[in-house]
């Protein structure tokens, strides 16, 4: 699974992307966020505020209950605003 971090989330994790074999039980976006929060305390801080971090799975907006499969691309980013 490829995990990508955009904008200031790169600084929170120290990387722009990573390949990850999630442990058993990480089968949804929420479970992945919980797993990553354990690895990156500053990412956990960002997740603590509702709506601060958005997620896409395979370039489609995803909700916490969205299921994950091996080979998925999961991206985390702040809300996008237009002007």
C-alpha positions in Angstrom: 0.0 0.0 0.0 1.3 3.4 -0.9 0.7 6.2 1.6 1.1 9.8 0.5 1.2 12.9 2.6 0.5 16.4 1.2 1.1 20.0 2.4 2.1 20.4 6.0 1.4 16.7 6.7 4.7 16.0 5.1 6.4 17.9 7.9 4.3 16.1 10.5 5.5 12.6 9.3 8.9 13.6 7.9 8.1 12.1 4.5 6.1 12.7 1.3 5.2 9.1 0.8 5.9 5.6 2.0 5.2 2.0 1.1 3.4 0.1 3.9 2.3 -3.4 4.6 -0.3 -2.7 7.2 -0.6 -5.1 10.1 -3.6 -7.4 10.3 -6.7 -5.6 11.4 -5.9 -2.5 9.4 -8.7 -2.8 6.9 -10.3 0.6 6.8 -9.2 4.2 6.5 -9.9 4.8 10.2 -7.8 1.8 11.2 -5.0 3.0 9.0 -5.2 6.5 10.5 -5.0 5.0 14.0 -2.0 2.9 13.0 -0.2 5.9 11.5 -1.1 8.0 14.6 0.9 5.5 16.6 3.9 5.8 14.4 3.8 9.6 14.0 2.8 11.6 17.1 2.6 14.9 15.2 0.3 13.3 12.7 -1.9 12.1 15.6 -2.1 15.7 16.8 -3.5 16.7 13.4 -6.0 13.9 13.4 -7.3 14.9 16.8 -9.1 17.9 15.3 -12.1 16.8 13.2 -12.0 17.9 9.6 -8.3 19.0 9.6 -7.1 15.9 7.6 -8.9 14.6 4.6 -8.3 11.2 2.9 -8.5 9.8 -0.6 -8.2 6.2 -1.6 -7.1 5.6 -5.2 -7.8 9.3 -5.9 -11.4 9.2 -4.6 -12.4 11.0 -1.4 -12.8 8.5 1.3 -14.6 8.3 4.7 -13.2 6.6 7.8 -15.2 3.4 7.1 -13.9 3.1 3.5 -12.3 -0.4 3.2 -8.7 -0.8 2.1 -7.1 -3.4 -0.1 -3.5 -4.3 -0.8 -2.1 -2.1 -3.5 -4.3 0.9 -2.7 -2.9 4.4 -2.8 -4.0 6.3 0.3 -3.4 10.1 0.4 -3.8 12.4 3.4 -4.1 16.1 2.9 -5.6 19.2 4.5 -9.0 20.5 3.3 -8.9 22.1 -0.1 -10.4 25.5 -0.5 -10.9 27.6 -3.7 -10.7 31.2 -4.2 
